Amino acid sequence: MRILLYRADGNTAPWIKDFADFMPEAEVVVWREGIDLPECDYAVLWTPPQAMLADLARVKAIFLTGAGADAIMKYAHAIPPHIPIVRLNDAGMGMQMAEYVTHALLRYFRRMDEYEAQARSGAWLQLEARDKSAFSVGVMGVGALGMRVIEALRPFEFPLRAWSRTPKSLEGVECFDGDEGLAGFLGSSRVVVCMLPLTEETTNILNRTTMQQLPPGAYIINVGRGAHIAEPDLLPLIKSGHIAGATLDVFRNEPLPAQHPFWQEPRITITPHISALTLRRESVEQMVGKMRQHARGEEVADVINRTKGY
């Protein structure tokens, strides 16, 4: 078996070592533009360069080093439809995502953002405790990672909401779905956690119209993709107080440009796309298992539905 590996950062040595540990019978070939490549069975990558597409059209399956699909879907037209594109399922990212969202949520609920501001100005003031029953949390996107977040939040006894494109039924969670359910979901969620896949339908799903449907003093936590939020629409709603704060881990342009106005807004908390980092060994182990399944002719989980885009 031969695996074609591409890393935009060029740091391929640790990946080669892990593949050698989990699949010693395989040869790993590093893709570089302009070199002649031997025939490869599988490709491992995140975002392929344009020059790599011809080589991807000759493999048996493509394995992504992340849970999303948007990075490769823009090139899907150049990849023959019979070649499955397989994303990661969790591989250690679910726990990280749950930690990040829980931290951001509790920071707002316990008013730590306000206490941090007070401390910077040398103020000592105890703020009124919030009513948890009025601090509902709505999760947009209930795939593997969204479900992990919901399960992590259950012990804190916040009222939980969920919104998805198609109907779901989750014990102890009020579920909404489709365009007709979005307004009700937003209007009943004091905190919205965006964990959606990025598709044409979900791009700018949080815009001026939809964010105004949130209750006054709402919070937004975005760990999905930057393009889920219409960025110019967010700032006015924060400055007006309709949205009390936002914790953003993803942006349309990354790194976030130094001149971006989000940096100057203290009610926006910025992190550099770290809510769920790829854990290399866990990811390689999962991919190896799926490669072996595919080689045996077995069905492989987590194949991207190209029609849906995830």
C-alpha angles and dihedrals in degrees: 000000000000125000124201110214128194126181120177090207092053091233097132102138097083091047092050090051093050092049088050090053096048099031110022092168092065128088116217117214118194113221117230126169115259099017126116110248130203117235110283131201101207138016126215119196147110111223113010121213116239091252091059097059095088090056092047090056089066102052127093096233140355122226120201123213092221142049096247129077105200093094092066103026091081086065097041092106089066095050115079111248093236090066109088118223109211124197129199119266107216099303089181095317095103094065092047092049091049091050092050096047093044091051093049093046095048090046089060097038093050089042092238090148088061093045089051090054091047092051091053089056094043094247123151109201131142111220125212115269115249126241107246093203088064094046101080120178122215121196117202108207121027104199122126094299095041091052090050089055093048091051090049091052097048096084091057090062098225114156102261129214130180133195126193137163091248129036119281133180117209125173112248093004125104104227129207128180144186130007091303092057099045099084092050091048094050095043092055098044120089089182123032120199112195113209100149126138112250112251136144088269095051099042108114090000087146101059136140093283097047096039090052086060089066115097116264111275094027126156131220126209113186119192095146114076131317093240091065088079124060092225098202089054095054100061098058091049091051093046090050091051094239086117109040096197147335134215109203125186098166133051140181091247118036127226088039105244115253091237095053110124092228088077091062096049110090092197090063115080112204127200125176101247094286103128090109118010120193109260101215103206094043089049095048091048091052093047092049091053091051093046090055090049091051092047089054090051094249126142113269122214126228097033110162116249100225092200093056094036096231 
